[in-house]
Amino acid sequence: MITVYVKHYLNEAGRTYFDKTWFPYVFSIITKQPGYHFIETHNDDSDPDCKNITFKFDDQKTLDDWIAHPDHQKVIDDLNPYRTKHYNVFHTAENTPAPDDIKEWQTIVL
């Protein structure tokens, strides 16, 4: 199982768009992907601009298949007008926790 943690930094309009439109759309497509297990979002108490997403796939292949999905890059790009800084992604293998401190995260361009 692979767990992916994403931090999107968005202005106020972007956070509203994320909650009302963007995340429900992403949910509707990612949940149909083979190998998908879980997705959730929550606010970051330490940074009001940050929207966190956690999702899980069976393995690297099913994650790669999601990354190759025709809508994957489009949904990332849809947030670009609202970004206050670059997004961060961290993924782990099964039973490996995400780092608590964003400074430990490595940006991975998916």
C-alpha positions in Angstrom: 0.0 0.0 0.0 1.3 3.5 -0.9 0.1 6.5 1.0 0.4 10.0 -0.6 0.3 13.2 1.3 -0.2 16.5 -0.6 -0.2 20.1 0.7 -1.8 22.7 -1.5 -1.3 26.3 -0.5 -4.2 28.5 -1.7 -5.6 31.9 -1.3 -9.1 32.4 0.2 -10.9 32.1 -3.1 -8.8 28.9 -3.9 -9.7 27.3 -0.5 -13.4 27.9 -1.3 -13.0 26.5 -4.8 -11.1 23.5 -3.3 -13.9 22.7 -0.8 -16.9 23.3 -3.0 -15.8 22.2 -6.5 -12.3 20.9 -6.8 -12.1 18.2 -4.1 -15.6 16.8 -4.9 -14.5 16.5 -8.6 -11.2 14.8 -7.7 -13.0 12.5 -5.3 -15.4 11.5 -8.1 -12.6 10.4 -10.4 -10.0 9.0 -8.1 -12.4 6.7 -6.4 -13.0 5.0 -9.7 -9.3 4.2 -10.2 -8.2 0.6 -10.0 -6.1 0.1 -6.8 -7.7 3.1 -5.0 -8.4 2.7 -1.3 -8.8 6.0 0.4 -8.9 9.8 0.1 -9.5 12.5 2.7 -8.8 16.2 3.0 -8.4 18.5 6.0 -7.2 21.9 6.9 -3.7 22.5 8.3 -4.0 24.2 11.7 -0.5 25.6 11.4 -1.1 27.3 8.0 -4.5 28.7 7.0 -3.5 28.7 3.3 -2.8 24.9 3.4 -5.2 22.2 2.3 -4.0 18.7 3.1 -4.9 15.6 1.1 -4.1 12.0 1.9 -4.8 9.1 -0.4 -3.9 5.5 -0.7 -3.3 3.1 -3.6 -2.4 -0.6 -3.7 1.1 -0.1 -5.1 3.4 2.0 -7.2 1.8 0.7 -10.4 -1.7 1.8 -9.4 -0.4 5.1 -8.2 1.4 5.6 -11.5 -1.8 4.7 -13.4 -3.5 7.5 -11.4 -0.7 9.9 -12.3 -1.1 9.0 -16.0 -4.9 9.5 -15.9 -5.9 12.2 -18.4 -7.5 14.4 -15.7 -4.6 14.2 -13.2 -2.5 17.0 -14.5 -5.7 19.1 -15.3 -6.9 19.0 -11.7 -3.4 20.0 -10.5 -3.4 22.9 -13.0 -6.9 24.0 -12.0 -5.5 25.1 -8.7 -2.6 27.2 -10.2 -4.5 30.5 -10.3 -5.1 30.2 -6.5 -1.7 29.1 -5.3 0.2 31.1 -2.7 3.2 28.8 -3.1 4.2 25.5 -4.8 2.4 22.4 -3.6 4.3 19.6 -1.8 3.9 15.9 -2.2 5.3 13.1 0.0 4.6 9.4 -0.4 5.4 6.4 1.7 5.3 2.7 1.6 3.0 0.8 3.9 3.5 1.5 7.7 5.8 4.5 7.1 4.4 7.7 8.7 4.5 11.0 7.0 6.9 13.5 8.5 5.3 16.0 10.9 7.4 18.9 9.8 6.9 20.2 6.2 10.6 21.0 6.1 11.3 17.3 6.0 9.0 16.8 3.0 10.5 16.5 -0.5 8.7 17.9 -3.4 7.9 15.3 -6.0 6.5 16.5 -9.3 3.8 14.0 -10.2 
